[in-house]
Amino acid sequence: MSIHREGRAKPRGLDLPLLPTLLTLSMATLLLPVLGTSKQDIPRLRLTYKDLLLSNSCIPFLGSSEGLDFQTLLLDEERGKLLLGAKDHVFLLSLVDLNKNFKKIHWPAAKERVELCKLAGKDANTECANFIRVLQPYNKTHVYVCGTGAFHPMCGYIDLGLYKEEVTFKLDTHTLESGRLKCPFDPQQAFASVMTDEYLYSGTASDFLGKDTAFTRSLGPTHDHHYIRTDISEHYWLSGAKFIGTFPIPDTYNPDDDKIYFFFRESSQEGSTSDKAILSRVGRVCKNDGGGQRSLINKWTTFLKARLTCSIPGRDGADTHFDELQDIYLLPTRDERNPVVYGVFTTSSSIFKGSAVCVYSMADIRAVFNGPYAHKESADHRWVQYEGRIPYPRPGTCPSRTYDPLIKSTRDFPDDVISFIRRHPVMYKAVYPASGGPTFKRINVDYRLTQIVVDHVVAEDGQYDVMFLGTDVGTVLKVVSISKEKWGVEEVVLEELQVFKHSSTILTMELSLKQQQLYIGSRDGLVQLSLHRCDTYGKACADCCLARDPYCAWDGNACSRYAPTSKRRARRQDVKYGDPVTQCWDVEDSEYTRLLTFSSHLR
Ligand SMILES: *[C@@H]1O[C@H](CO)[C@@H](O)[C@H](O)[C@H]1NC(C)=O
């Protein structure tokens, strides 16, 4: 196997002419400055597609095929299954081995729809088919599925059976229904959905042309077929929105306060007076929003949105903006109200190509929603801070008997609350990253970041958040953020992995903690990728420590997966400093022995 080790920080003490003068210092301080200057941007391990297959830590799904568009995944850890939505097909795969006894449902678009789609000038292969965009768990037995149906979206239920019994896998063709306002028409259009309490929340375009975009709620246990949606008459609400992710997040201990947060980008409504054409946003609605009584009937009455910024402060206020949100990942914490929000952004600049990861706290997001509203006097005016009277209850608050017995539902909101929220759905302040700027960035490289998942890893010397970043060239970067007392945060690119044979955009990634695997979809294929391949770092203690991979530690024989619960054995790892000297000083290991022999020789 040819593993490229370009840029790996080797214990370079041996090449150093300075060595003799430094020998009086401890070995640890000797190596530190050397490693500190190592180029962080270069991955410590770079594996080609062939290397990865040989390492047995990446398995391609054999049902993969060109243009099948593997963009919708649903992880079912309980059943040990992965549902995969593609062009005209839904697959049921085993999480352990994608290729073992997989099942599939063939669900093409209706023939007449395909013909109409082609007549409308759409592409027969890449547009006029049934591209699956929604796979959401509905109840204990059924999954809700929607496809674009050749620009005529349709939805239905897939029966999986009860989880302890053998899995059935059948689409109920008798209960198919329209997918409008639940699923995009266009297979390529950015889209987000989530199912909770049998309600489906979707951010999507609602028409053939993709002009009208909406955030909607549909289905529900009573199946009353009432949609709640964003108001269409007020262009302040959404403007050509591209939805990226949506998540139910409780705000307080009171379930009446539960909200749905959604992340999107949209065109700026400032028109020509604005410097930014695209803005990224976080929006939210109350779960118990039932619409208004006299106006905003079947429309959200609790809809608010705020700007999400990700930029590098520059001299003279000339900041470098990463404006276009591409993906969102919520890293769970012990407190379900406060997941850590990771966003991947790209620049809309024509001058340079760049991507960045910015990290936000829910506390900061809530503070912006609790802050001042923005106000626009007329289309010709700019947004300014609203300074007038704010009606009661504060617009954006969820109705709750606990707070006010007279306001049991959104239909009890006074008229001034409804008319206020119509005109003031935007918050005045923006949400900034918790650390002030990007946590990770790639500038002037010939690829862009498209996807992110994050794993919280317990390592030998502490706890680390490891990011897996998908790119538009079919690679995955594995990056660890390391907080240091003195130097702030260091980002180390551990691995750069070519997970697809051909360069293609990574469209989706799902993380299974139980399997320690990532499932990664692109236009032409699906692969499962192990979170770690410790043995590729080599057998030596020093190699293992230099790798700084929190998943791995030296176990006395080899570099292997570190398990915090396993019996206490002398495991060696130094993620923080990557210093083998403090870890491997007593180990008969080639690299270090050579170093020692060399230094004693000098003495
Ligand atoms: C789940 O929903 C489907 C579709 O509405 C229904 O047929 C099925 O009986 C439900 N299953 C359970 C366990 O409630």
The ligand as a Tripos MOL2 file, in Angstrom:
@<TRIPOS>MOLECULE
LIG
   14    14     1     0     0
SMALL
NO_CHARGES

@<TRIPOS>ATOM
      1 C1        -48.0680    4.2050   11.0370 C.3       1 LIG1
      2 O1        -48.6420    4.9860   10.0040 O.3       1 LIG1
      3 C2        -49.1850    4.2170    8.9300 C.3       1 LIG1
      4 C3        -49.5910    5.1840    7.8460 C.3       1 LIG1
      5 O2        -50.4950    6.1370    8.3130 O.3       1 LIG1
      6 C4        -50.3180    3.3570    9.4350 C.3       1 LIG1
      7 O3        -50.8580    2.5760    8.3780 O.3       1 LIG1
      8 C5        -49.7660    2.4490   10.5370 C.3       1 LIG1
      9 O4        -50.8230    1.6790   11.1080 O.3       1 LIG1
     10 C6        -49.0930    3.2770   11.6390 C.3       1 LIG1
     11 N1        -48.4250    2.3590   12.5680 N.am      1 LIG1
     12 C7        -48.5090    2.4730   13.8830 C.2       1 LIG1
     13 C8        -47.7380    1.4820   14.7010 C.3       1 LIG1
     14 O5        -49.1770    3.3270   14.4210 O.2       1 LIG1
@<TRIPOS>BOND
     1     1     2 1
     2     1    10 1
     3     2     3 1
     4     3     4 1
     5     3     6 1
     6     4     5 1
     7     6     7 1
     8     6     8 1
     9     8     9 1
    10     8    10 1
    11    10    11 1
    12    11    12 1
    13    12    13 1
    14    12    14 2
@<TRIPOS>SUBSTRUCTURE
     1 LIG1         1 GROUP 0 **** ****
